[in-house]
């Protein structure tokens, strides 16, 4: 924006208000210089979401939230600023052509890049488009959402959305569909049963072709098999797969937690239950509970597991923090981190984020984070 505060010479430009516009027709946005250059180079910037949503700007690869700020100075939108260049170059005092003011405001949008929290929004969007059963042609009837439709509803860049879809149990059959949880969990179970080998110390390796000979594909789409292999197994150069112990275990843990009542669970009982469910040669580890549950020592029941699944928490940061601190008064960084990564663009700066949003107690060697409201 041109600096209008410093006089150049005695020349002037007369400003006239343009009658066909009101101040409600325009709004200023303060954006990063790189975003301006991106737009000036012919790239598009999108405003996504419903009318009731907060304003979000998106490029092909990045998402920016907008926060409305109010200042004491008046901000002008002008039809053309070339006249100011004429003023600067003029050697004599003169009144140049009239320059119309399109709008006057003291509010503008401050933009900042965010990491959009997409998991819960996508699951809600896909709620009516889950796969129950496939037709003979392999496609579920009247199910699925086109990518273009998702982009209209979800406030994120196309690249960020596609990357998140790759993490979810979705398949693309013309439209994008969310595979119903019981189906893909059944696929895990079938694969586990097919490749379990007694007496082998390492987790069994298997090829896709061998696997397809061992399991039935009835009512299971090949894309579902591929998604499970790509997201929950590790491949090697020989084209064989092995279970990713952490990812597979976490799926079984989440499934078990969702089936149990929402109350403290005896740790030893929970450990026994999950080890009985896990594929052979996979065993429960406390770190697999990260973002799914918290382990605490109860005065009455001893060591317990409390269910707390991150994707079930509200998207609003303050509401999420309120729930977290109602479940546990003080947290270590590694405990609370998986519940807040969606709000921290750079995971390496999680401590800076916690310092801004939480109260810190303890020493440099052992810090705990508390509800910030407790400090008042």
C-alpha positions in Angstrom: 0.0 0.0 0.0 1.3 3.5 -0.9 2.6 5.6 1.9 0.3 8.7 2.0 1.7 10.2 5.1 4.9 11.9 3.7 4.4 15.0 1.6 6.4 15.0 -1.6 5.7 18.5 -2.9 2.9 21.1 -3.1 1.0 19.2 -5.8 -2.2 17.5 -4.8 -4.8 15.0 -5.8 -8.5 15.7 -5.2 -10.4 12.6 -3.8 -14.0 12.1 -4.7 -16.2 9.3 -3.2 -17.6 6.9 -5.8 -21.4 6.6 -5.3 -21.9 3.1 -6.6 -19.8 1.5 -3.8 -20.2 1.5 0.0 -17.5 0.7 2.6 -19.2 -2.7 3.1 -18.2 -3.8 -0.4 -14.5 -4.0 0.3 -12.2 -5.2 3.1 -8.5 -4.9 3.5 -6.3 -7.9 4.1 -2.8 -7.8 5.4 -0.9 -10.6 3.7 2.6 -11.9 3.4 4.7 -10.5 0.5 5.1 -14.0 -0.9 1.4 -14.4 -1.0 1.0 -11.1 -2.9 3.6 -12.1 -5.4 1.9 -15.5 -5.8 -1.3 -13.7 -6.7 0.3 -11.1 -9.0 2.0 -13.9 -10.9 -1.4 -15.1 -12.1 -2.1 -17.8 -9.4 -5.5 -18.1 -7.8 -6.4 -17.5 -4.2 -9.5 -19.3 -2.9 -12.0 -18.4 -0.1 -13.4 -21.7 1.1 -16.0 -22.9 3.6 -19.6 -22.2 4.4 -21.0 -18.7 4.9 -21.1 -19.3 8.7 -17.4 -20.3 8.8 -14.6 -17.9 9.6 -12.8 -16.5 6.5 -10.0 -18.8 5.2 -7.8 -18.1 2.2 -6.2 -21.0 0.3 -3.5 -21.3 -2.3 -2.9 -24.7 -4.0 -0.6 -25.7 -1.2 -1.2 -23.5 1.9 -4.1 -22.3 4.1 -4.4 -18.9 5.8 -6.8 -18.0 8.6 -8.1 -14.4 8.7 -8.6 -12.4 11.9 -10.4 -9.1 11.8 -8.6 -6.2 13.5 -9.6 -2.6 14.1 -7.3 0.4 13.9 -7.7 4.1 14.7 -6.5 5.3 11.3 -8.8 5.4 8.2 -7.9 3.1 5.4 -8.9 4.1 1.9 -9.6 2.0 -1.2 -8.9 4.0 -4.3 -9.8 3.3 -7.9 -6.3 4.1 -9.3 -3.1 5.1 -7.6 -1.2 6.1 -10.8 -2.1 9.7 -10.0 0.2 9.6 -7.0 3.1 8.7 -9.3 2.3 11.8 -11.3 2.4 13.9 -8.1 5.8 12.5 -7.2 7.2 13.3 -10.7 5.6 16.7 -11.0 7.9 19.7 -10.5 5.1 22.3 -10.2 2.3 22.7 -7.8 -0.9 21.6 -9.5 -4.2 19.8 -9.0 -4.3 16.7 -11.0 -7.3 14.6 -12.2 -9.8 13.6 -9.6 -9.2 10.3 -7.9 -12.2 8.5 -6.5 -12.4 6.8 -3.1 -14.1 3.5 -3.3 -14.4 2.9 0.4 -13.2 4.0 3.8 -12.7 1.6 6.7 -10.8 1.2 9.9 -10.9 -2.6 9.9 -8.8 -5.1 8.1 -8.0 -8.8 8.0 -4.8 -10.1 9.4 -3.8 -13.4 7.7 -1.5 -16.1 9.1 -0.7 -19.5 7.8 -2.3 -22.4 9.7 -2.2 -26.2 9.7 -5.9 -27.0 9.1 -7.4 -29.6 11.4 -9.1 -31.9 8.9 -9.6 -35.3 10.3 -12.8 -34.7 12.2 -14.3 -32.4 9.6 -13.7 -35.0 6.8 -15.1 -37.9 8.9 -18.3 -35.8 9.6 -18.5 -34.9 5.9 -18.1 -38.6 4.8 -20.6 -39.8 7.5 -23.3 -40.4 4.9 -20.9 -41.7 2.2 -19.5 -44.8 3.9 -19.1 -48.1 2.2 -21.6 -50.7 3.5 -21.6 -53.2 0.6 -20.3 -53.3 -2.9 -22.3 -54.0 -6.0 -21.3 -56.6 -8.6 -19.5 -53.8 -10.5 -17.4 -53.1 -7.4 -18.9 -49.7 -6.6 -21.3 -48.8 -3.8 -24.5 -47.3 -5.0 -25.2 -43.6 -4.4 -22.1 -43.1 -2.3 -19.1 -40.9 -2.5 -18.2 -37.2 -2.9 -16.3 -35.6 -5.7 -13.0 -33.9 -4.7 -14.3 -30.5 -6.1 -17.3 -30.8 -3.7 -15.0 -31.5 -0.7 -12.9 -28.5 -1.6 -16.0 -26.3 -1.5 -16.9 -27.5 2.0 -13.5 -28.0 3.7 -11.3 -25.0 4.5 -7.9 -26.2 3.3 -5.6 -26.1 0.3 -6.0 -28.8 -2.3 -2.5 -30.3 -1.5 -3.2 -30.4 2.2 -6.6 -32.0 1.7 -5.2 -34.7 -0.7 -2.4 -35.4 1.8 -4.9 -35.8 4.6 -7.2 -38.0 2.5 -4.2 -40.3 1.9 -4.0 -40.9 5.7 -7.7 -41.7 6.0 -9.4 -45.0 5.0 -10.7 -43.6 1.8 -10.8 -45.1 -1.7 -11.5 -43.4 -5.0 -14.0 -45.0 -7.4 -14.9 -42.0 -9.6 -15.9 -40.4 -6.3 -14.1 -40.5 -3.0 -15.6 -42.8 -0.4 -14.8 -43.3 3.3 -14.4 -47.1 4.0 -16.6 -48.1 6.9 -14.4 -48.8 9.9 -15.6 -52.3 10.5 -14.6 -53.2 6.9 -11.0 -52.0 7.0 -10.6 -53.4 10.6 -11.8 -56.7 9.2 -9.1 -56.4 6.5 -6.5 -56.0 9.2 -7.7 -59.0 11.0 -7.8 -61.1 7.8 -4.3 -60.1 6.9 -3.0 -60.8 10.4 -4.6 -64.3 10.4 -3.2 -65.0 6.9 0.4 -64.1 7.8 0.7 -65.2 11.4 3.6 -67.7 11.7 4.3 -69.5 15.0 7.9 -69.9 16.0 9.2 -67.0 13.9 11.0 -64.3 16.0 10.5 -61.4 13.6 7.2 -60.1 12.2 6.3 -62.1 9.2 7.0 -60.8 5.7 4.5 -61.4 2.9 3.9 -60.4 -0.7 0.6 -59.0 -2.0 0.1 -61.9 -4.4 0.6 -64.5 -1.6 -1.8 -62.5 0.6 -4.5 -62.4 -2.1 -4.4 -66.2 -2.3 -4.9 -66.5 1.5 -7.8 -64.2 2.1 -11.3 -63.8 0.6 -12.0 -60.6 -1.3 -15.8 -61.0 -1.0 -17.3 -57.5 -0.5 -13.9 -56.0 -0.1 -12.5 -53.6 -2.8 -8.9 -54.1 -4.0 -8.4 -50.4 -3.2 -9.1 -51.2 0.5 -6.4 -53.9 0.5 -3.9 -51.4 -1.1 -4.8 -48.7 1.4 -4.1 -51.1 4.3 -0.8 -52.2 2.9 0.4 -48.7 2.1 -0.7 -47.1 5.4 -0.2 -49.9 8.0 2.6 -52.0 6.6 6.2 -51.4 5.7 7.3 -52.4 2.2 10.8 -53.5 1.2 12.7 -53.6 -2.1 11.6 -57.2 -2.7 8.0 -56.2 -2.9 7.2 -57.8 0.4 5.4 -56.3 3.4 5.6 -56.5 7.1 3.3 -55.1 9.8 4.2 -51.6 11.1 4.0 -52.6 14.7 3.1 -49.2 16.0 0.4 -48.4 13.5 -1.3 -51.8 13.6 -1.2 -51.8 17.4 -2.8 -48.4 17.6 -5.7 -49.4 15.4 -6.4 -52.4 17.7 -6.1 -50.1 20.7 -8.4 -47.5 19.4 -11.0 -50.2 18.4 -10.8 -51.7 21.9 -11.1 -48.3 23.6 -14.2 -47.4 21.6 -15.8 -50.7 22.6 -15.3 -50.1 26.3 -17.2 -47.8 28.7 -16.0 -44.3 29.2 -14.5 -44.8 32.6 -11.0 -45.6 34.1 -9.8 -49.0 33.0 -7.5 -51.2 35.1 -4.1 -51.1 33.4 -3.3 -54.8 33.7 -6.8 -55.8 32.5 -6.5 -53.5 29.5 -3.0 -54.8 28.7 -4.2 -58.4 28.8 -7.2 -57.6 26.6 -5.2 -55.8 23.9 -2.4 -58.5 23.9 -5.1 -61.1 23.3 -6.4 -59.1 20.3 -3.2 -58.2 18.7 -1.7 -60.3 15.8 0.9 -62.8 17.0 4.3 -61.3 17.7 2.8 -57.8 18.3 2.7 -56.7 22.0 1.2 -53.7 23.7 3.5 -50.8 24.6 2.5 -47.7 26.7 3.7 -45.3 24.0 1.1 -46.8 21.6 -1.6 -45.0 23.7 -0.3 -41.6 22.6 -3.3 -39.5 21.5 -5.7 -42.4 22.3 -5.6 -42.6 26.1 -3.7 -41.5 29.2 -2.2 -43.6 32.0 -2.6 -42.4 35.5 -2.1 -43.7 39.0 -5.3 -43.7 41.0 -5.4 -43.6 44.8 -8.3 -46.1 44.8 -7.7 -48.3 41.8 -3.9 -48.1 41.2 -2.7 -47.8 37.6 -5.5 -47.0 35.2 -6.1 -46.1 31.5 -8.4 -43.3 30.7 -9.8 -43.2 27.2 -9.1 -39.9 25.4 -9.1 -40.1 21.6 -7.7 -37.0 20.0 -10.0 -37.2 16.9 -13.1 -37.1 19.1 -12.2 -33.8 20.7 -13.7 -30.5 19.6 -11.9 -28.5 16.9 -12.1 -25.2 18.9 -8.8 -24.8 20.7 -10.2 -23.4 24.0 -12.8 -26.1 24.2 -10.2 -28.8 23.6 -7.9 -27.3 26.2 -10.8 -27.2 28.7 -11.5 -30.9 28.1 -7.8 -31.9 28.4 -7.3 -30.1 31.7 -10.6 -31.5 33.0 -9.2 -35.0 32.3 -5.8 -34.3 33.8 -4.7 -31.3 35.9 -1.1 -31.2 34.8 0.6 -32.6 31.7 4.1 -33.4 30.5 4.9 -32.1 27.0 5.1 -35.6 25.5 1.7 -36.4 26.9 -0.3 -33.4 25.7 1.6 -32.9 22.4 -0.4 -35.4 20.3 -3.6 -33.6 21.3 -2.4 -30.2 20.1 -0.3 -30.9 17.0 -3.2 -29.9 14.8 -2.8 -26.3 16.0 0.9 -26.0 15.7 2.1 -25.5 12.2 5.7 -26.6 13.0 5.8 -29.6 15.4 9.3 -28.5 16.5 7.8 -25.3 18.0 5.3 -27.2 20.1 7.0 -25.9 23.3 6.6 -22.3 22.2 2.9 -23.1 21.5 2.5 -24.6 25.0 4.1 -21.6 26.6 1.6 -19.3 24.9 -1.5 -21.3 25.7 -0.7 -23.0 29.0 0.7 -22.2 32.5 4.1 -23.8 33.2 5.2 -25.2 36.6 8.2 -27.2 37.6 11.9 -26.9 36.9 14.0 -26.9 33.7 14.5 -30.7 34.0 10.8 -31.5 34.6 8.1 -29.2 33.4 4.4 -29.5 33.7 1.7 -27.6 31.8 -1.5 -26.5 33.5 -4.7 -24.7 32.4 -3.7 -21.1 31.8 -6.8 -19.8 33.5 -5.6 -21.2 36.8 -2.9 -18.5 36.9 -5.4 -15.7 37.4 
